[in-house]
Amino acid sequence: MSAKISTPVFIVALIIVALIAGAIGYFAKPTPPPPPPKPGEGMTIYWIGGAAGDPFDARLYKGATDAADLLGIKLVYVHTKWDPDKMVAEFKKAIAANPDGIVVMGHPGYEALAPLFEEAAKKGILVTLANVDIPELREKYWFTGYVGQNLYQSGYTLAKAALERFPDRLKSGARVAIFSGSWEQPARALRARGVEDAFKEAGLIVDRVSHPPEVYGSPAEGLSYVSGYLAKHPDAVLLCFDGGGTTAAAADYMKSLGKKPGEILVIGFDLTPGSVKGLKEGYVQLVIDQQPYLQGFLTVLNLFLSKKYQFAGLYIDTGGAVIGPEEVKYVEKLVEEGYR
């Protein structure tokens, strides 16, 4: 006579068998292979940037970080407050760290940077340029490329666009001003000079207004220079700001001075949340975009390609799209996301 198994015992047995089978199946299944190594693993690149918190610098940083993450490169990004002397000091520190590559901007100029490029080259460190070009260095070192605008041409293009869009206000004899913290830095001042030349060719009176380079990183400090200039020249019809930070702050300058939108034409450089806000509110009329995200991303790629595959440094013009109130809607979301 066979023994009778109770239903509860049978169910418990089934559960135990199922658990054992599941465990065996889990541990017996093949282990997926590890992901392949990223092509830049083992490389270190130093990126000598601008000012922490600056909207333009934030785009440089995002682009450089995205490229480094994609390639598996260790990125060391340092800030300089846009101070050429600090850029040189950080360049020296980067060379001492002996990385695979360094990205530096050309603000300090040829005389300051040439010895450091030579020192880096002797140590086998590749150096490339961003934002401000120095052609003599690109000609000397096969790995030195440039990612950024043709600065003079970008300024000239911006001014010509203003002349075309506002012919009734920018007539011969009208007074305009260009605010810059770089008039004494030939390489950095190229876009301000491009604006100046285009306006002078059109017969306008062009005033140069100087402010300290530190204003680029702390644009609120630029208000006194704007108010001081307008107090002396109330007939000015247009103000141009050659920095991303000062262009972003232009709407705040105008509001603080009690100006209505469009009462004084404002043009400048670099799409940022601040410049987009100024365009939408009518305080800023034109901005030229140099796409700093690409300057961060493609300089890292430039160094990777030269180090890994011995490709010569690439010269990449990151564009010169002129954005006004009508065009800003197409790029606003990308600006919010940090890509434009």
ChimeraX attribute file (.defattr): number of C-alpha atoms within 10 A of each C-alpha:
attribute: neighborCount
match mode: 1-to-1
recipient: residues
	/A:1	3
	/A:2	4
	/A:3	5
	/A:4	6
	/A:5	8
	/A:6	8
	/A:7	9
	/A:8	9
	/A:9	10
	/A:10	11
	/A:11	11
	/A:12	11
	/A:13	12
	/A:14	12
	/A:15	12
	/A:16	12
	/A:17	12
	/A:18	12
	/A:19	12
	/A:20	12
	/A:21	11
	/A:22	12
	/A:23	11
	/A:24	11
	/A:25	11
	/A:26	11
	/A:27	9
	/A:28	9
	/A:29	8
	/A:30	8
	/A:31	8
	/A:32	6
	/A:33	6
	/A:34	6
	/A:35	6
	/A:36	6
	/A:37	9
	/A:38	12
	/A:39	13
	/A:40	19
	/A:41	13
	/A:42	10
	/A:43	19
	/A:44	20
	/A:45	25
	/A:46	26
	/A:47	29
	/A:48	23
	/A:49	25
	/A:50	26
	/A:51	20
	/A:52	16
	/A:53	13
	/A:54	19
	/A:55	23
	/A:56	29
	/A:57	23
	/A:58	21
	/A:59	25
	/A:60	26
	/A:61	27
	/A:62	20
	/A:63	23
	/A:64	29
	/A:65	22
	/A:66	15
	/A:67	21
	/A:68	24
	/A:69	14
	/A:70	13
	/A:71	18
	/A:72	17
	/A:73	21
	/A:74	18
	/A:75	21
	/A:76	16
	/A:77	17
	/A:78	18
	/A:79	18
	/A:80	18
	/A:81	21
	/A:82	23
	/A:83	19
	/A:84	20
	/A:85	13
	/A:86	16
	/A:87	25
	/A:88	22
	/A:89	12
	/A:90	20
	/A:91	24
	/A:92	16
	/A:93	12
	/A:94	22
	/A:95	22
	/A:96	12
	/A:97	11
	/A:98	16
	/A:99	20
	/A:100	22
	/A:101	28
	/A:102	27
	/A:103	27
	/A:104	26
	/A:105	27
	/A:106	24
	/A:107	25
	/A:108	22
	/A:109	18
	/A:110	17
	/A:111	8
	/A:112	15
	/A:113	20
	/A:114	15
	/A:115	11
	/A:116	16
	/A:117	24
	/A:118	16
	/A:119	14
	/A:120	23
	/A:121	16
	/A:122	10
	/A:123	13
	/A:124	14
	/A:125	21
	/A:126	26
	/A:127	31
	/A:128	30
	/A:129	26
	/A:130	28
	/A:131	25
	/A:132	22
	/A:133	27
	/A:134	22
	/A:135	14
	/A:136	10
	/A:137	22
	/A:138	19
	/A:139	11
	/A:140	12
	/A:141	17
	/A:142	17
	/A:143	25
	/A:144	25
	/A:145	26
	/A:146	31
	/A:147	26
	/A:148	25
	/A:149	24
	/A:150	20
	/A:151	23
	/A:152	19
	/A:153	18
	/A:154	24
	/A:155	28
	/A:156	20
	/A:157	20
	/A:158	26
	/A:159	25
	/A:160	18
	/A:161	18
	/A:162	24
	/A:163	17
	/A:164	10
	/A:165	14
	/A:166	12
	/A:167	10
	/A:168	9
	/A:169	15
	/A:170	21
	/A:171	15
	/A:172	15
	/A:173	12
	/A:174	17
	/A:175	21
	/A:176	24
	/A:177	24
	/A:178	20
	/A:179	24
	/A:180	25
	/A:181	20
	/A:182	20
	/A:183	18
	/A:184	10
	/A:185	13
	/A:186	14
	/A:187	19
	/A:188	25
	/A:189	20
	/A:190	23
	/A:191	25
	/A:192	28
	/A:193	22
	/A:194	21
	/A:195	26
	/A:196	24
	/A:197	19
	/A:198	21
	/A:199	25
	/A:200	15
	/A:201	10
	/A:202	16
	/A:203	15
	/A:204	18
	/A:205	16
	/A:206	20
	/A:207	16
	/A:208	14
	/A:209	17
	/A:210	14
	/A:211	17
	/A:212	13
	/A:213	18
	/A:214	15
	/A:215	19
	/A:216	28
	/A:217	24
	/A:218	16
	/A:219	21
	/A:220	15
	/A:221	16
	/A:222	20
	/A:223	19
	/A:224	12
	/A:225	16
	/A:226	19
	/A:227	16
	/A:228	10
	/A:229	16
	/A:230	15
	/A:231	10
	/A:232	9
	/A:233	14
	/A:234	11
	/A:235	12
	/A:236	18
	/A:237	17
	/A:238	21
	/A:239	24
	/A:240	29
	/A:241	24
	/A:242	26
	/A:243	24
	/A:244	26
	/A:245	29
	/A:246	29
	/A:247	31
	/A:248	29
	/A:249	23
	/A:250	29
	/A:251	25
	/A:252	19
	/A:253	22
	/A:254	22
	/A:255	12
	/A:256	11
	/A:257	13
	/A:258	10
	/A:259	14
	/A:260	12
	/A:261	18
	/A:262	15
	/A:263	13
	/A:264	20
	/A:265	21
	/A:266	27
	/A:267	27
	/A:268	31
	/A:269	28
	/A:270	28
	/A:271	33
	/A:272	27
	/A:273	20
	/A:274	22
	/A:275	30
	/A:276	27
	/A:277	20
	/A:278	25
	/A:279	27
	/A:280	17
	/A:281	14
	/A:282	19
	/A:283	26
	/A:284	30
	/A:285	25
	/A:286	29
	/A:287	32
	/A:288	23
	/A:289	22
	/A:290	25
	/A:291	24
	/A:292	31
	/A:293	23
	/A:294	25
	/A:295	27
	/A:296	29
	/A:297	21
	/A:298	22
	/A:299	33
	/A:300	27
	/A:301	20
	/A:302	27
	/A:303	29
	/A:304	26
	/A:305	17
	/A:306	21
	/A:307	19
	/A:308	11
	/A:309	9
	/A:310	12
	/A:311	14
	/A:312	16
	/A:313	25
	/A:314	22
	/A:315	18
	/A:316	18
	/A:317	17
	/A:318	20
	/A:319	16
	/A:320	22
	/A:321	16
	/A:322	21
	/A:323	24
	/A:324	20
	/A:325	18
	/A:326	10
	/A:327	13
	/A:328	20
	/A:329	14
	/A:330	10
	/A:331	14
	/A:332	18
	/A:333	13
	/A:334	14
	/A:335	19
	/A:336	12
	/A:337	11
	/A:338	21
	/A:339	19
	/A:340	21
